[in-house]
Amino acid sequence: MHPTIETMRDVVAKGDEEALKDLLAKEVKFKPPTYYKTWTGRDPVAAVLGHVAQVFSDFKYRRIMGEGVNWALEFECKIGALDAVGVDLITLDDAGLITCFEVVMRPYKSVGALREAMNQRVMRDARFLSYKEALT
Amino acid sequence: MHPTIETMRDVVAKGDEEALKDLLAKEVKFKPPTYYKTWTGRDPVAAVLGHVAQVFSDFKYRRIMGEGVNWALEFECKIGALDAVGVDLITLDDAGLITCFEVVMRPYKSVGALREAMNQRVMRDARFLSYKEALT
């Protein structure tokens, strides 16, 4: 397994922003399950992932599939009382950093709860005032 | 690539129920992106997948990752005017048939449109009266 993917297993669930930044390319793109827009850039993406980790509980990676620069990391978690399943779709660059991080999930109701919780958290995090232009 | 996964590339987008059945284990489990419950059994699962294929347009598999019995098939499609991305999480049995088919997607709004369209279609398909007990 690629060492970046190996490290993701430890770092993503904790939402440790500094450790996450070490895995992200400078112009990383993050596509959330909750809406269609894309976050661009190491700092805002690490901040979003940090919040996601606080909303998810009992997070656990299941199967990890892929090779080279293309990976699919299946996970399960809870969002409040609701069960959820998802996949982190990862693309690495030549340096082994994450250049695209797209998250797909199920079921619909759980993603609705995630959306609500993320909106509340981002609204209270003053950094997102300056991250506004990172969302396109 | 496993021949079942290879065949999925031709068959899933078309929603050809008979061709789908040839890929499904008798007691296949299907976990949709739209709700938490699970469909069990070759006939109801083929019928659900047949309807899904009619709701999706411009369906295209992107990366296919995995090996052995564990596969992740990334796809993109449209649901009405909305773009969507998803992953078919596939588990094969020893005979190479699909024993678990779990679908995760993004974004939330597109999955809401899928849910609405699927409810309408299933409501008008009389076979689902007898498939009721396959949903648990």
Contacts between the chains, C-beta under 8 A, distances in Angstrom:
chain1	res1	chain2	res2	distance
A	31	B	85	7.5
A	31	B	106	6.9
A	32	B	106	7.1
A	32	B	107	7.3
A	33	B	105	7.9
A	33	B	106	4.3
A	33	B	107	6.5
A	33	B	108	6.7
A	34	B	106	7.7
A	34	B	107	6.4
A	34	B	108	5.2
A	35	B	107	5.1
A	35	B	108	6.5
A	35	B	109	7.1
A	36	B	83	6.6
A	36	B	106	7.9
A	36	B	107	4.6
A	36	B	109	7.2
A	36	B	110	7.7
A	63	B	66	8.0
A	63	B	70	5.1
A	63	B	72	7.7
A	63	B	89	7.8
A	65	B	65	4.3
A	65	B	66	4.1
A	65	B	67	7.4
A	65	B	70	6.0
A	65	B	71	6.8
A	65	B	72	4.7
A	66	B	63	8.0
A	66	B	65	4.1
A	66	B	66	7.6
A	66	B	72	7.6
A	67	B	65	7.4
A	70	B	63	5.1
A	70	B	65	6.0
A	71	B	65	6.8
A	72	B	63	7.7
A	72	B	65	4.7
A	72	B	66	7.5
A	72	B	72	3.6
A	72	B	74	7.0
A	72	B	87	6.3
A	74	B	72	7.0
A	74	B	89	6.0
A	83	B	36	6.6
A	85	B	31	7.5
A	85	B	89	7.9
A	85	B	102	6.5
A	85	B	104	6.1
A	86	B	104	5.5
A	87	B	72	6.3
A	87	B	87	4.6
A	87	B	89	6.8
A	87	B	104	5.3
A	89	B	63	7.8
A	89	B	74	6.0
A	89	B	85	7.9
A	89	B	87	6.8
A	102	B	85	6.5
A	102	B	106	7.2
A	103	B	106	6.6
A	104	B	85	6.1
A	104	B	86	5.5
A	104	B	87	5.3
A	104	B	104	4.2
A	104	B	105	5.2
A	104	B	106	4.7
A	105	B	33	7.9
A	105	B	104	5.2
A	105	B	105	7.5
A	105	B	106	6.9
A	106	B	31	6.9
A	106	B	32	7.1
A	106	B	33	4.3
A	106	B	34	7.7
A	106	B	36	7.9
A	106	B	102	7.2
A	106	B	103	6.6
A	106	B	104	4.7
A	106	B	105	6.9
A	106	B	111	7.9
A	107	B	32	7.3
A	107	B	33	6.5
A	107	B	34	6.4
A	107	B	35	5.1
A	107	B	36	4.6
A	108	B	33	6.7
A	108	B	34	5.2
A	108	B	35	6.5
A	108	B	108	7.2
A	108	B	111	4.9
A	108	B	112	6.5
A	108	B	115	5.8
A	109	B	35	7.1
A	109	B	36	7.1
A	110	B	36	7.7
A	111	B	106	8.0
A	111	B	108	5.0
A	111	B	111	6.9
A	112	B	108	6.5
A	115	B	108	5.8
